[in-house]
Amino acid sequence: MRMYDIILKKRSNLPLTDEEIRFVISGYVNGEIPDYQVSALLMTIVFNGMNARELGTLTLAMAQSGHMVDLSDIDGITVDKHSTGGVGDKTTLIIGPLVAACGGKVAKMSGRGLGHTGGTIDKMESIPNLKVSLDQEAFINQVNTIGLAVIGQSEGLAPADKKLYALRDVTGTVDSIPLIASSVMSKKLASGAQAILLDVKVGSGAFMKTLDDARALAKAMVDIGTENGRSVKAVLTDMDRPLGHAIGNALEIREVIDTLKGHGPEDLTHECVIMAAHMLVLSQICDYEIALSRVQEALNSGAALERLRMMIDAQGGNSRVLDDESLLAIGKFTYDVTAPQDSYITHMNTEQCGIASVMLGAGRTVKDGPIDYSAGIVMHKKTGDAVMAGESIATMYASDESLLANACKTYLEAITFGKTAPVVVDTILDMVE
């Protein structure tokens, strides 16, 4: 078998065999196939795509290139959630406790933030002493005991994806639905969960800017899961405005706590309740209508908040943050962004809002770069809200006062003001099964 022939075959828009796909992945990971040949193949995939079988095989080969997590010792169906990345997206830390409080088993490996999107692991690390790394035995025991564990992805997870992503990043082959789908799902398959809920973001703060592109990506990922024996659903959610009111690590943890106490932002609460209900259905615990009422009850009764407390305790963190939010460090310098005129906020460039938060120190511009957990933005007004001239629409928080002015300018440039109120869509846009 020759890589040259495989490239020509895909260039001619012919489907590759399972053996050919596995040959490419193992050869590339082992250093037997050079970058330039894999780059050529990736470009043919960008132009010609892949069918469901090819994509399923590619994704499994990528997953099997490293450590495959075995969760079979967990009682019941394990369920995971993945978001394609957004601004203000702290849903994992609300949904996980909601599902666990209803009897689900959430075994979740999360990533760190890069660029304008925040990472769940960074947000968790703003809680004093919380450990985001557990060995497999401790991880499984914790899920069996309290129904919930959220940890960082292990280094050995899907190394083929890591190599391919680095190559895609420099060869103009990032923007391809089959390649995005296989990248996301290889890590999900390797993480071991039997059921997966995908949160596919749509809009100015998401990788997929249009609903049609998001549907295509969701379908590709659902097909991969189905092809590999997993139960998968995708929820398409709006990222044309940030989710909730807070952007930034400790600020978002405060909002998680507020939401689980029953007084979080309406858009965030609504989205989390619906996604948690779908995860209970995927876990085969109950049907959707019953799931909705159980999730709502877990929220109203404080059972979900208690589940978050148990997770923080189990992972060595200081769970007193749930009762005393001052234990979460907040930037000591603040700056209010004010409305320039009496008007409505008609649109938010969500990516730009995320960049403003990164400028304050809340995110990183290079992998493994430093991060200021106390920095970020609290939005007082969002799309659809009326504002008065001089009114504060957001407050910036930073540990370094010199960062505030430029971040404020970037944030203000992200906001479009108009004379008439816009139509504000539901945060849940569609479902793909």
C-alpha positions in Angstrom: 0.0 0.0 0.0 1.4 3.4 -1.0 0.4 6.8 0.3 0.8 8.2 -3.2 -2.0 5.9 -4.5 -4.3 6.8 -1.6 -3.9 10.6 -2.4 -4.6 10.0 -6.1 -7.7 7.9 -5.2 -9.1 10.6 -2.9 -8.3 13.3 -5.4 -10.4 11.3 -7.9 -13.3 11.5 -5.3 -13.3 7.8 -4.7 -14.0 6.4 -1.2 -11.0 5.1 0.7 -11.2 1.6 2.3 -11.0 1.1 6.0 -7.6 -0.5 5.6 -6.3 2.6 3.7 -7.6 5.0 6.3 -6.0 3.0 9.2 -2.7 2.8 7.1 -2.6 6.6 6.9 -3.3 7.3 10.6 -0.9 4.6 12.0 1.8 5.6 9.4 1.5 9.3 10.3 1.5 8.8 14.1 4.5 6.4 13.8 6.5 8.9 11.7 6.5 6.6 8.6 4.4 9.0 6.4 5.7 12.5 6.0 3.8 15.8 6.7 3.7 16.8 3.0 1.9 13.6 1.9 -0.7 13.9 4.7 -1.1 17.6 3.9 -2.0 16.6 0.3 -4.5 14.1 1.5 -6.1 16.6 3.9 -6.6 19.0 1.1 -8.3 16.4 -1.1 -10.7 15.7 1.9 -11.4 19.5 2.1 -12.5 19.5 -1.6 -14.1 16.0 -1.9 -15.4 15.2 1.6 -15.9 11.8 3.1 -18.9 9.4 3.4 -20.3 8.3 6.8 -18.3 5.0 6.7 -15.0 6.7 5.8 -15.6 9.3 8.5 -16.5 6.7 11.2 -13.3 4.7 10.4 -11.1 7.8 10.3 -12.4 8.9 13.7 -12.0 5.5 15.4 -8.5 5.1 14.0 -7.6 8.5 15.4 -9.2 7.6 18.8 -7.3 4.2 18.8 -4.0 5.9 18.1 -3.6 6.4 21.9 -5.1 5.5 25.2 -8.8 4.4 25.1 -10.5 5.1 28.4 -12.4 2.1 29.7 -15.5 3.2 31.7 -17.2 -0.3 31.8 -16.7 -0.4 35.7 -19.2 2.6 36.0 -22.7 1.4 36.9 -25.2 2.5 34.3 -24.8 4.4 31.0 -22.1 7.0 31.1 -23.0 10.3 29.4 -20.7 13.1 28.2 -21.3 16.5 26.8 -19.2 18.4 24.3 -19.5 22.0 23.2 -17.9 23.3 20.0 -16.7 26.4 22.0 -18.3 29.7 22.9 -18.0 32.9 25.0 -19.5 32.7 28.5 -20.2 29.0 28.0 -20.0 27.6 31.5 -22.8 25.0 30.9 -20.8 21.9 31.8 -20.5 22.9 35.4 -24.3 23.4 35.6 -25.5 20.6 33.5 -23.2 18.0 35.1 -24.6 18.5 38.6 -28.2 18.7 37.2 -27.8 15.3 35.5 -26.0 13.7 38.4 -28.7 14.8 40.8 -31.3 13.0 38.6 -29.4 9.7 38.7 -27.2 10.2 35.5 -23.5 9.3 35.3 -21.5 12.1 33.9 -17.9 11.1 33.1 -16.4 14.2 31.5 -13.0 15.2 30.2 -12.7 18.8 29.3 -10.2 21.1 27.6 -8.5 24.4 28.3 -9.3 27.7 26.6 -7.5 29.0 23.6 -8.2 32.2 21.6 -11.6 33.9 22.3 -13.3 30.8 23.9 -12.9 29.8 27.5 -12.1 26.3 28.7 -14.0 24.4 31.5 -10.7 23.3 33.1 -9.5 26.9 33.5 -12.8 27.9 35.1 -12.5 25.0 37.5 -9.0 26.0 38.5 -10.2 29.3 39.7 -11.7 27.4 42.7 -9.0 27.2 45.4 -7.1 23.8 45.5 -9.4 22.0 43.0 -7.6 19.1 41.3 -8.5 18.7 37.6 -6.3 15.6 37.2 -7.4 12.1 38.5 -6.1 8.7 37.8 -8.5 6.3 36.1 -9.5 4.4 39.2 -10.3 7.6 41.2 -12.2 9.0 38.2 -14.4 5.9 38.0 -14.9 5.7 41.7 -16.0 9.3 41.9 -18.5 8.8 39.0 -19.9 5.7 40.7 -20.1 7.5 44.1 -21.5 10.9 43.2 -22.5 10.5 39.5 -20.1 13.2 38.4 -16.4 13.9 37.6 -14.9 16.6 35.4 -11.2 16.4 34.7 -8.7 17.6 32.1 -7.9 15.5 29.0 -5.0 13.2 29.4 -2.0 13.7 27.2 -2.3 10.2 25.7 -5.8 10.8 24.4 -6.1 10.7 20.5 -2.4 11.7 19.7 -3.3 11.4 16.0 -5.7 14.3 16.4 -3.1 16.4 18.1 -0.6 15.8 15.1 -3.3 16.3 12.5 -4.7 19.5 14.1 -1.2 21.0 14.2 -0.8 20.2 10.5 -4.3 21.5 9.5 -3.5 24.7 11.4 -0.6 25.6 9.0 -2.0 24.1 5.7 -5.3 25.9 5.4 -7.3 22.7 6.1 -9.0 23.6 9.4 -12.2 24.7 7.8 -13.6 21.3 6.8 -16.6 19.6 8.3 -15.3 16.0 8.1 -12.0 17.1 9.6 -13.6 19.1 12.4 -16.1 16.3 13.1 -13.4 13.6 13.3 -11.2 15.8 15.5 -14.0 16.4 18.1 -15.4 12.9 18.0 -12.0 11.1 18.2 -11.5 12.6 21.6 -15.1 11.7 22.6 -14.7 8.1 21.5 -11.3 7.8 23.3 -12.9 9.2 26.5 -15.1 6.2 26.8 -18.7 7.5 27.3 -21.5 5.5 25.8 -23.8 8.4 25.2 -22.8 11.9 24.0 -24.7 15.2 23.8 -23.1 17.7 21.4 -23.7 21.4 21.9 -23.0 22.9 18.4 -22.7 26.7 18.6 -23.9 28.9 15.8 -23.2 32.6 15.2 -20.6 35.3 15.5 -18.9 33.7 18.5 -18.8 30.2 17.0 -16.7 28.4 14.4 -19.9 27.7 12.5 -21.4 31.1 11.5 -24.6 29.8 9.8 -27.3 27.4 10.8 -26.8 25.3 7.7 -23.1 24.8 8.4 -23.8 24.0 12.0 -26.4 21.4 11.0 -23.9 19.8 8.6 -21.3 19.6 11.3 -23.8 18.2 13.8 -25.0 15.5 11.4 -21.4 14.5 10.6 -20.6 14.1 14.3 -23.9 12.2 15.1 -23.2 9.9 12.2 -19.7 9.2 13.5 -21.1 8.3 16.9 -23.8 6.1 15.5 -21.2 4.4 13.2 -19.2 3.5 16.3 -22.0 2.3 18.5 -22.6 5.4 20.6 -25.9 7.2 21.3 -25.5 10.7 20.1 -27.7 13.8 19.9 -26.7 17.3 18.9 -28.3 20.5 20.1 -27.7 23.7 18.0 -27.4 26.7 20.3 -27.1 30.4 19.6 -23.7 32.0 20.0 -24.6 35.4 18.3 -24.4 36.8 21.8 -22.4 35.6 24.9 -24.1 33.1 27.1 -25.2 34.4 30.6 -23.7 37.6 31.9 -20.1 36.7 32.9 -17.0 36.1 30.7 -13.9 35.1 32.5 -13.0 32.2 34.9 -13.8 33.1 38.5 -16.7 35.4 37.3 -18.2 32.4 35.4 -17.9 30.2 38.5 -19.8 32.8 40.5 -22.5 32.6 37.8 -22.5 28.8 37.9 -23.2 29.0 41.6 -25.9 31.7 41.2 -27.6 29.6 38.5 -27.6 26.4 40.6 -29.1 28.5 43.5 -32.0 29.3 41.1 -31.2 33.0 40.3 -28.9 32.7 37.3 -29.5 34.5 33.9 -32.6 33.3 32.1 -30.8 32.3 28.8 -28.2 30.2 30.6 -30.7 28.5 32.9 -33.0 27.7 30.0 -30.2 26.2 27.9 -28.8 24.1 30.7 -32.2 22.6 31.8 -33.0 21.5 28.2 -29.6 20.0 27.6 -29.6 18.2 31.0 -33.0 16.7 30.1 -31.6 15.4 26.8 -28.7 13.8 28.6 -31.1 11.9 30.9 -32.9 10.6 27.8 -29.6 9.5 26.3 -28.9 7.8 29.6 -32.2 5.9 29.2 -33.4 7.1 32.6 -36.7 8.5 31.4 -38.5 10.2 28.5 -38.0 13.9 27.7 -41.1 15.4 29.4 -40.3 13.5 32.7 -36.7 14.5 32.3 -37.5 18.2 32.1 -39.6 18.1 35.3 -36.9 16.1 37.1 -34.2 18.5 36.1 -36.3 21.5 37.1 -36.9 19.8 40.5 -33.1 19.2 40.9 -32.5 22.9 40.3 -35.4 24.2 42.5 -34.6 21.8 45.5 -30.9 22.6 45.6 -30.0 19.0 44.9 -27.9 20.0 41.9 -26.0 22.6 43.9 -25.3 19.9 46.5 -23.9 17.7 43.7 -21.5 20.4 42.6 -20.4 20.7 46.3 -19.7 17.0 46.4 -17.6 17.2 43.2 -15.6 20.1 44.5 -15.0 18.2 47.8 -14.1 15.0 46.0 -11.5 16.8 43.8 -9.9 18.5 46.8 -11.3 22.0 46.2 -12.7 24.4 48.7 -16.5 24.0 48.5 -17.0 27.0 50.8 -17.0 29.0 47.6 -20.6 28.0 47.2 -21.5 29.9 50.4 -18.9 32.6 50.2 -18.2 33.9 46.7 -15.5 36.2 48.0 -13.2 33.2 48.0 -13.2 33.4 44.2 -10.6 36.1 43.4 -12.0 39.0 41.3 -9.7 41.6 39.5 -9.2 44.6 41.8 -9.3 47.2 39.0 -12.7 47.9 37.3 -13.9 49.9 34.4 -17.5 50.6 33.2 -18.3 50.4 29.5 -21.1 53.0 28.9 -23.7 53.3 26.2 -22.9 56.2 23.8 -26.6 57.0 23.1 -30.2 56.2 24.0 -30.8 53.1 21.8 -31.2 49.3 21.7 -28.3 46.8 21.5 -29.2 45.2 18.1 -26.2 42.9 17.8 -23.1 41.7 19.6 -20.0 40.4 17.8 -19.5 37.6 20.3 -16.0 36.7 19.2 -14.9 40.3 19.7 -16.4 40.2 23.3 -14.3 37.1 24.0 -11.2 38.9 22.6 -11.9 41.8 25.0 -11.9 39.3 27.9 -8.6 37.8 26.7 -7.1 41.3 26.6 -7.9 41.7 30.3 -5.9 38.5 30.9 -8.8 36.0 31.2 -7.8 33.9 28.3 -4.6 32.8 26.5 -3.2 33.6 23.1 -0.7 30.6 23.0 -1.1 27.1 24.2 -0.3 26.6 27.9 0.2 30.5 28.2 -0.5 32.2 31.6 -4.1 33.1 32.6 -5.5 35.5 35.1 -8.4 33.7 36.8 -9.7 37.0 38.4 -10.1 38.9 35.1 -13.1 39.2 32.9 -16.3 41.0 32.0 -19.8 41.2 33.6 -22.4 42.2 31.0 -25.3 44.3 32.3 -27.0 44.6 28.9 -27.2 42.3 25.9 -28.8 42.0 22.5 -32.4 43.3 22.7 -31.9 45.4 25.7 -32.8 49.2 25.8 -29.9 51.4 27.0 -29.6 55.1 28.0 -26.7 57.3 27.1 -24.0 57.0 29.8 -25.5 53.8 31.3 -23.1 51.0 32.2 -23.6 48.1 29.7 -20.7 46.1 31.1 -18.0 46.1 33.8 -14.4 45.1 33.1 -12.3 43.4 35.8 -8.5 43.2 35.7 -5.4 42.8 38.0 -3.5 45.2 35.8 -5.1 48.6 35.4 -3.3 49.4 32.2 -5.2 46.6 30.3 -8.7 48.2 30.9 -8.9 51.0 28.4 -8.0 48.9 25.3 -10.3 46.0 26.3 -13.1 48.5 26.9 -12.5 50.0 23.4 -12.6 46.4 21.8 -15.8 45.5 23.7 -17.6 48.7 22.7 -16.6 48.1 19.0 -18.3 44.7 19.3 -21.7 46.2 20.2 -24.1 47.5 17.5 -26.6 50.1 18.7 -29.8 50.9 16.8 -33.1 52.8 17.2 -35.5 49.8 17.0 -35.5 46.6 19.2 -34.2 43.5 17.4 -36.0 40.1 17.4 -34.1 38.0 20.0 -34.1 34.3 19.1 -34.3 31.4 21.5 -30.9 30.1 22.5 -31.9 26.6 21.4 -32.1 26.7 17.6 -32.4 23.1 16.4 -31.8 19.4 17.2 -30.0 16.8 15.1 -30.4 13.1 16.0 
